[in-house]
Structures are given as C-alpha cells and as structure tokens.
C-alpha cells in the first residue's frame, strides 16, 4: 500500500485545513511519525 506524506504547519488552523483540502488530502488520517513507523512494520 503506497503512503503519501505531507507536513503543513502554521499558527492558523483554518489556513492549514484550506491547504490540506487543496492538496486533496482532506479526510486522510492524521498520524504522527512514531505511529506511522509502527504501522509500517506491523506493530499496530
């Protein structure tokens, strides 16, 4: 299963959500790095 990753940072949450939507990633799970690494090796 291919994974897409992106990092969007800003102090305004509304602006972050706007950018996430424009990237076509709205509704995708938001997981931290450690969780993603565990999932990739079958630990979660």
N, C-alpha and C positions, 0 to 999 in steps of 0.2 A: 504494500500500500504506500503510495508516494505521499510525502508530507510537504505542506507549504508552510513557510515560516515568515514572519514579518514582525518588526518591532516599531511601534508608533508611540511616541512619548510627547506629552505636552501637559501643561498645567490645566488646560480647559478640557474636561471630559467630553463636552459636546463636539468640540473640534476633532477629538480622537475618533468618536463614533462616525463623524462625517467622512473622515479619511478611510476608516475601516470599510464603510459602505462603498466608497468609490473604488476600493481595491477588490471589491467583490467577496469580501470575507465576513460579511455580517452573518451572524448565526453560527459561525465556526466556533469550535470550543476554544476557550482561552485557558491554556495550561502553562504552568511555569516550566523552566528548564529541567529541574530535577524530575518532575512528574513525566515529562516527555521522554527523558532518558530511561527511566524505569519502564515505561510503556514500550519503548523500542526494543528492550531486551526481554520482554515478557514478565516483568515483575509486578505489573498492575494490569 
